[in-house]
């Protein structure tokens, strides 16, 4: 297949390496011209994924139109807040992209006011294309190195040859599990980033293993309640894009969201960290978005509410933990 990846962050670059190992023709398209030139000359994404050389088989593009003309599949690897703008740049070139059939979302988040997930935005913006999601516990460095990884490939039911894509994107180092719950798969990836921030706060406060285990358990319970209320299927949240991604992102030293939370737990101001962070902390924006949703729908989400208060209302993290511990007792 001819695969185009729009966005050259760590995950997009790692996916380019994986698809190349699968035998596909791959074009990686950075957002900035200078970034494209840097990668093309050094064959390394030193900004976001240093240490991994890109074979010359992987083409580096910049102009979207010529790249899409040959593409069978386009992967959207931009931050979730940029998905609508990027889709707008793709749309004028669809008529010439005669082979293009499938768009796959690789980012995780919801639009702040509409609560729409990236695949929904792409369906609105790119009529005539099937829109799916590739998600799961995927640390970019391990994917780039070819270490064993499992992901969910969520495709719409209207796409008749879903198994073809499942087989095309799987090899001895990455195993794709097919799903038709596109909405739930996106929600799992979005929600786990929020709870990873809370996990990092636990680490920053040095609360210990008992607290971390309790936190992860109750976070999964809240994630399930929120995810199903937003339209996802319960089984999805017990799988790779829910439980699996939650565990990886809440415990991995590489996790941007967990690391951000850890700094907050150690006393740094959230907005200061965000301003000085080169890479995107998707959970920060998702916390505000989902908090608004819960208030509108009158959904009780105490962990989410506490994380929001710490990030946006200057609540002391230790006071937040104590407020959760003093809640009315209940059955599990």
C-alpha positions as CSV (number, residue, x, y, z in Angstrom):
1,X,0.0,0.0,0.0
2,X,1.0,3.6,-0.5
3,X,0.8,5.2,3.0
4,X,0.9,8.9,3.8
5,X,1.5,10.1,7.4
6,X,0.5,13.7,8.1
7,X,2.5,14.8,11.1
8,X,6.0,14.0,12.0
9,X,6.0,13.8,15.8
10,X,7.3,10.8,17.6
11,X,4.3,8.6,17.0
12,X,4.0,9.5,13.3
13,X,7.7,8.9,12.8
14,X,7.6,5.6,14.6
15,X,4.6,4.5,12.5
16,X,6.5,5.4,9.3
17,X,9.2,3.0,10.4
18,X,6.7,0.3,11.2
19,X,4.9,0.6,7.9
20,X,8.2,0.5,6.0
21,X,9.1,-2.7,7.8
22,X,5.7,-4.0,6.7
23,X,6.8,-3.5,3.1
24,X,4.6,-0.4,2.3
25,X,5.5,2.7,0.4
26,X,5.6,5.5,3.0
27,X,5.7,9.3,2.9
28,X,6.1,11.2,6.1
29,X,4.8,14.8,5.9
30,X,6.0,17.2,8.7
31,X,4.0,20.3,9.4
32,X,6.9,22.7,9.0
33,X,9.2,23.1,5.9
34,X,12.3,23.4,8.0
35,X,11.5,20.2,9.9
36,X,10.9,18.4,6.6
37,X,14.3,19.6,5.3
38,X,16.0,18.6,8.5
39,X,14.6,15.0,8.5
40,X,15.3,14.6,4.7
41,X,19.0,15.6,5.1
42,X,19.8,13.8,8.4
43,X,17.4,10.9,7.9
44,X,16.5,11.3,11.6
45,X,13.7,13.1,13.5
46,X,16.0,14.7,16.0
47,X,13.2,17.0,17.3
48,X,10.8,14.3,18.4
49,X,12.3,10.8,18.0
50,X,16.1,11.0,18.1
51,X,18.2,7.9,17.7
52,X,16.2,6.2,15.0
53,X,17.5,6.4,11.4
54,X,14.9,6.5,8.6
55,X,15.7,4.4,5.6
56,X,15.9,6.3,2.3
57,X,12.8,4.3,1.2
58,X,10.7,6.5,3.5
59,X,10.0,9.7,1.5
60,X,9.8,13.1,3.3
61,X,7.1,15.4,1.8
62,X,5.8,18.8,2.6
63,X,3.1,19.7,0.1
64,X,0.0,17.7,0.8
65,X,-1.5,17.6,-2.7
66,X,1.2,15.7,-4.5
67,X,1.5,13.2,-1.6
68,X,-2.2,12.4,-1.6
69,X,-2.3,11.8,-5.3
70,X,-0.6,8.4,-4.8
71,X,-1.9,7.5,-1.3
72,X,-4.1,4.5,-0.5
73,X,-4.3,5.3,3.2
74,X,-3.6,8.6,5.0
75,X,-2.7,8.6,8.7
76,X,-3.5,11.8,10.7
77,X,-0.7,12.0,13.3
78,X,-1.2,15.7,14.3
79,X,-2.3,16.9,17.8
80,X,-6.1,16.5,18.2
81,X,-6.6,20.3,18.4
82,X,-5.2,20.6,14.8
83,X,-7.3,17.9,13.2
84,X,-10.0,20.2,11.8
85,X,-7.5,22.6,10.3
86,X,-5.5,19.8,8.8
87,X,-8.6,18.2,7.3
88,X,-9.4,21.5,5.7
89,X,-6.0,21.5,4.0
90,X,-6.6,17.9,2.8
91,X,-10.1,18.5,1.4
92,X,-9.2,20.5,-1.8
93,X,-7.0,17.6,-2.9
94,X,-9.5,14.8,-2.6
95,X,-10.7,14.8,-6.2
96,X,-7.1,14.1,-7.4
97,X,-6.6,11.5,-4.7
98,X,-8.3,8.7,-6.7
99,X,-6.8,5.8,-4.8
100,X,-7.5,7.2,-1.4
101,X,-10.1,5.2,0.5
102,X,-9.3,5.3,4.2
103,X,-8.2,7.9,6.8
104,X,-6.8,6.7,10.1
105,X,-6.7,8.9,13.2
106,X,-3.6,8.5,15.4
107,X,-4.2,11.4,17.8
108,X,-6.3,11.3,21.0
109,X,-8.6,14.1,22.2
110,X,-12.0,15.8,21.8
111,X,-13.0,19.1,20.3
112,X,-13.5,21.5,23.1
113,X,-17.0,22.8,22.4
114,X,-18.6,20.1,20.3
115,X,-17.1,17.1,22.2
116,X,-16.5,15.5,18.8
117,X,-13.7,13.0,18.3
118,X,-11.2,13.3,15.5
119,X,-12.7,10.6,13.3
120,X,-16.1,12.4,13.5
121,X,-14.4,15.6,12.4
122,X,-12.8,13.9,9.5
123,X,-16.1,12.3,8.4
124,X,-17.6,15.8,8.3
125,X,-14.7,17.4,6.6
126,X,-13.7,14.7,4.1
127,X,-16.9,13.3,2.6
128,X,-16.6,10.0,0.7
129,X,-13.8,8.6,2.7
130,X,-13.9,6.0,5.4
131,X,-12.5,7.2,8.8
132,X,-11.1,4.9,11.4
133,X,-8.7,4.9,14.3
134,X,-5.4,3.3,15.3
135,X,-4.9,3.3,19.0
136,X,-3.6,1.5,22.0
137,X,-0.6,1.4,24.3
138,X,2.0,2.6,21.9
139,X,5.2,4.2,23.2
140,X,6.8,5.6,20.1
141,X,10.3,4.6,21.0
142,X,9.4,0.9,21.3
143,X,7.4,0.9,18.1
144,X,10.4,2.5,16.3
145,X,12.7,-0.1,17.7
146,X,10.4,-2.9,16.6
147,X,9.5,-4.2,20.1
148,X,6.3,-6.2,20.5
149,X,3.2,-4.0,20.5
150,X,-0.5,-4.6,20.2
151,X,-3.0,-2.0,18.9
152,X,-6.7,-1.6,18.1
153,X,-7.6,-0.9,14.4
154,X,-11.1,0.5,14.7
155,X,-12.8,0.7,11.3
156,X,-16.3,1.7,10.3
157,X,-18.6,-1.2,9.4
158,X,-19.2,0.3,5.9
159,X,-15.6,-0.6,5.0
160,X,-15.9,-4.0,3.5
161,X,-12.3,-5.1,3.4
162,X,-11.3,-4.3,7.0
163,X,-9.4,-7.6,7.4
164,X,-7.1,-6.5,4.5
165,X,-6.0,-3.5,6.4
166,X,-5.6,-5.5,9.6
167,X,-3.3,-7.9,7.9
168,X,-1.4,-5.1,6.0
169,X,-0.5,-3.2,9.2
170,X,0.4,-6.3,11.3
171,X,3.8,-8.0,11.4
172,X,6.0,-9.9,13.9
173,X,6.4,-6.8,16.0
174,X,2.9,-5.2,15.9
175,X,-0.4,-7.1,16.2
176,X,-3.6,-5.3,15.1
177,X,-6.9,-6.3,16.7
178,X,-9.9,-5.3,14.6
179,X,-12.8,-3.4,16.1
180,X,-15.9,-1.6,14.7
181,X,-16.3,0.6,17.8
182,X,-14.6,3.7,16.3
183,X,-16.2,6.1,18.9
184,X,-15.2,4.0,21.9
185,X,-11.7,3.4,20.7
186,X,-11.1,7.2,20.4
187,X,-12.7,7.8,23.8
188,X,-10.5,5.3,25.5
189,X,-7.4,7.0,24.1
190,X,-8.7,10.4,25.2
191,X,-9.8,9.5,28.7
192,X,-6.7,7.6,29.7
193,X,-4.6,10.7,29.2
194,X,-6.6,12.6,31.8
195,X,-6.2,9.8,34.3
196,X,-2.5,9.5,33.5
197,X,-2.1,13.1,34.7
198,X,-3.6,12.0,38.0
199,X,-1.3,9.0,38.1
200,X,1.6,11.4,37.7
201,X,0.3,13.6,40.6
202,X,0.3,10.5,42.8
203,X,4.0,9.9,41.8
204,X,4.9,13.5,42.4
205,X,3.4,13.3,45.9
206,X,5.1,10.0,46.5
207,X,1.9,8.4,47.7
208,X,3.1,4.8,47.3
209,X,2.0,1.6,45.6
210,X,-1.2,1.1,47.6
211,X,-2.5,4.5,46.5
212,X,-1.4,4.0,42.9
213,X,-3.2,0.6,42.7
214,X,-6.4,2.1,44.2
215,X,-6.2,5.1,41.9
216,X,-5.8,3.0,38.7
217,X,-8.7,0.8,39.7
218,X,-11.1,3.6,40.4
219,X,-9.9,5.5,37.3
220,X,-10.8,2.5,35.1
221,X,-14.2,2.4,36.8
222,X,-14.8,6.1,36.1
223,X,-13.3,5.8,32.5
224,X,-15.9,3.1,31.8
225,X,-18.8,5.2,33.1
226,X,-17.8,8.2,31.1
227,X,-16.9,6.3,28.0
228,X,-20.2,4.5,27.8
229,X,-22.1,7.7,28.5
230,X,-20.4,9.3,25.5
231,X,-21.4,6.4,23.2
232,X,-18.6,3.9,23.5
233,X,-19.1,0.1,24.0
234,X,-18.2,-1.2,27.5
235,X,-16.0,-4.0,26.1
236,X,-13.9,-1.5,24.3
237,X,-12.8,0.1,27.5
238,X,-11.6,-3.2,28.9
239,X,-9.4,-3.7,25.9
240,X,-6.2,-2.2,24.5
241,X,-7.5,1.3,23.9
242,X,-9.0,1.5,27.4
243,X,-7.4,-0.6,30.1
244,X,-4.2,-1.4,28.1
245,X,-3.6,2.3,27.2
246,X,-4.5,3.4,30.8
247,X,-1.9,1.1,32.3
248,X,0.9,2.0,29.9
249,X,0.3,5.8,30.1
250,X,-0.2,5.8,33.9
251,X,3.0,3.9,34.6
252,X,5.4,4.6,31.8
253,X,8.3,6.9,32.5
254,X,8.0,8.1,28.9
255,X,4.4,9.2,29.2
256,X,4.1,13.0,28.6
257,X,0.8,13.1,30.5
258,X,2.1,11.1,33.5
259,X,5.3,13.2,33.6
260,X,3.3,16.4,33.4
261,X,1.2,15.2,36.4
262,X,4.3,14.3,38.3
263,X,5.7,17.8,38.0
264,X,2.3,19.2,39.1
265,X,2.5,16.9,42.2
266,X,5.9,18.2,42.9
267,X,4.6,21.7,43.1
268,X,5.1,23.2,39.6
269,X,2.4,25.3,38.1
270,X,0.4,23.5,35.4
271,X,0.2,26.5,33.0
272,X,3.9,27.1,33.3
273,X,4.7,23.5,32.4
274,X,2.4,23.6,29.4
275,X,3.9,26.9,28.1
276,X,7.4,25.5,28.2
277,X,6.6,22.0,26.9
278,X,7.7,21.3,23.4
279,X,5.5,18.3,22.9
280,X,1.7,18.2,23.4
281,X,0.2,17.1,26.7
282,X,-3.2,16.0,25.2
283,X,-4.7,15.2,28.7
284,X,-4.5,18.9,29.8
285,X,-7.0,20.1,27.2
286,X,-9.0,16.9,27.4
287,X,-9.5,17.5,31.1
288,X,-11.2,20.8,30.4
289,X,-13.3,19.3,27.6
290,X,-14.6,16.3,29.6
291,X,-15.1,18.4,32.7
292,X,-17.5,20.6,30.7
293,X,-19.3,17.6,29.4
294,X,-19.8,16.1,32.9
295,X,-21.2,19.4,34.2
296,X,-23.6,19.7,31.3
297,X,-24.8,16.1,31.6
298,X,-24.7,16.1,35.4
299,X,-22.4,13.1,35.5
300,X,-20.5,12.4,38.8
301,X,-16.8,12.0,38.0
302,X,-14.9,12.8,41.2
303,X,-11.4,11.9,39.9
304,X,-11.8,13.9,36.8
305,X,-13.3,16.8,38.8
306,X,-10.4,16.8,41.2
307,X,-7.8,16.7,38.4
308,X,-9.6,19.6,36.8
309,X,-9.5,21.6,40.0
310,X,-5.8,21.0,40.4
311,X,-5.0,22.0,36.8
312,X,-7.4,24.9,36.3
313,X,-8.5,26.1,39.8
314,X,-5.2,26.1,41.7
315,X,-6.4,23.3,44.1
316,X,-3.4,22.0,46.1
317,X,-2.8,18.4,44.9
318,X,-2.6,17.1,48.5
319,X,-5.9,18.7,49.4
320,X,-7.4,17.1,46.3
321,X,-6.3,13.6,47.4
322,X,-7.7,14.2,50.8
323,X,-11.0,15.3,49.4
324,X,-11.2,12.1,47.4
325,X,-10.4,10.0,50.5
326,X,-13.1,11.7,52.5
327,X,-15.9,11.1,50.1
328,X,-19.0,9.2,51.4
329,X,-18.3,5.5,51.7
330,X,-19.9,3.2,49.1
331,X,-19.9,-0.4,47.9
332,X,-17.6,-1.4,45.1
